[in-house]
């Protein structure tokens, strides 16, 4: 808006100076409008064609005034253009510096590499959960406006370059998602990321089944194919529409009365070494425990009342969001 205002001012000033020049030559020298306009324009642009008619002393003084006005005008326009360019670069640099400072302060965050169709949907899903910080690395300059519109913390560059991964805080990150366009790019990215942070959890996207083993060998903890998952989801909606509708409500819509959540049990929790029947979870939080994953990795569906809650176990519960938050506070003090 400020730039448009300055352009409008410049146009108005130019029209005003030309009008004054034409009117002045017509009044002082008695010229016609064509001669007056021609003299005004060659004076303003300082092309040095000379006078088209001999000027009177008053006319020469008026011409000097036009020259000063014209020179001042072009200095103003040039200064405005330079200011616009410099301020734009300064604002871009300041904005980039703020982003870098925010990214530097992050710890235990997630890094999404690739902001195409898969990466952007994944970013919004994770942000809607509102439980983690996310940094995006995207190479395509055309996607920068999208990332800025989404208020994403981002780095514009090749995600497979070590310097960009370090800038994204990979050494302090908890998880990296390799969602680049090709399996080859994702394999190289996973190799680089695993070398920079041996402990980070890496999820990788693959397009072809043959690439899954390569990605796991490169260091990915989990490999998913969006195409296989999409086809399986479509099949489930055809075969079990009610179940899939329930899962969508519980997992995706954060505003519904029913939600599903997984909560790890901290060693300092008041419920450690307590049986489910004595935990009071049903009575205190009005929740249903549908499964429990032990710290050894065993999945117990519909665990019995005699099941003992151990540190490192993960409880999978269904209920209202506020009640799930209460259980989380009890299991993770």
C-alpha positions, 0 to 999 in steps of 0.5 A: 500500500505504501508503494502504491501511495508513493507511485500515485504521488509521483504521477501527480507531481509529474502531471503538475510540473508539466501543466505548470510548464506548458501554462507558463510558456504559453503565458510568458512567451505566447507560444501555442500548446504544441511548442509549449509542451515540447519545450517543457518536455525537453527541459524536464528531461534535460535532453539538450535540444536547445530552445525552439524559439528565442526566450525572453529574460522572464522565459529563461528564469522560468526555464531554470525553475522548470529545470530545478523542478524536473531535477528534483522530481527525478531525484525523488522518483529515484530515491523512492525506487531505491528506498522501496528496493532496500526496505524490501530487502531489509524486511526480508532479511529481518523476517528471515533472521526472526525465523532463524532465531525461533528455529534456533530456540526449538528443542524436541521439534519435528522437521518436515522435508518437502511442502508439496501436497503430502507435506502441506497436509501433514503439516496442517494435521500436526499443527491442528493437534497443537502439541509440537513445534514444526520446521519445514524445509522446502527447495521450491521458491514457488512454495514460499508464499504458501509457507508464509501464509501458513505461518510456518517456520521454514527454511528455503533450500535443499533438504538433503544438504547438511547445512539446511538440516543443521539450520533446522535444528536436526541435532535437537529435533525429535522426529524428521519426515522425509516427504520429498518427491522421489524415493531417491531423494528421500533415501539420500535425505534419510542417510544424511539425517541419520548421520547428523542425529543417530537418535532421531525418529525418521519417517519416510515417504515412498512411492514404490514398494521396492524402495521401502527396504532401501529407506529402512537400510538408510536409517528410516524407522518407519516407511509409508506409502501415501498411495497404499494408505489412501487405497486402504482407507478407501477400501475401509470406507466401502467395507466398514463405513461406520467404523471409519467414520468413528475413527475419523471423528475420534482422530481428526476432528478436535472439536467433537465430544469424542476423541482418541488419544495415546498417553505414555505413562511416566515413572513418576505417575501416581498410577504406576504399579496400579491395576486398572480396576484400582486406577479409577480412570473410568470413574474419575475421567469417564474414559474407556481404555481400549488398548494398552501397549506395554513398554516391551512393545506388546499390544493388549486390546481391551486390557483386563482389570487386573492389568498393572500400569507400568512406566513406559506403557502407553494407554490408548483411551477414548472420551472427551478432550477435557477428560483425556487432558485430565488423564494425561496430567495424571499419567505425565505429572 
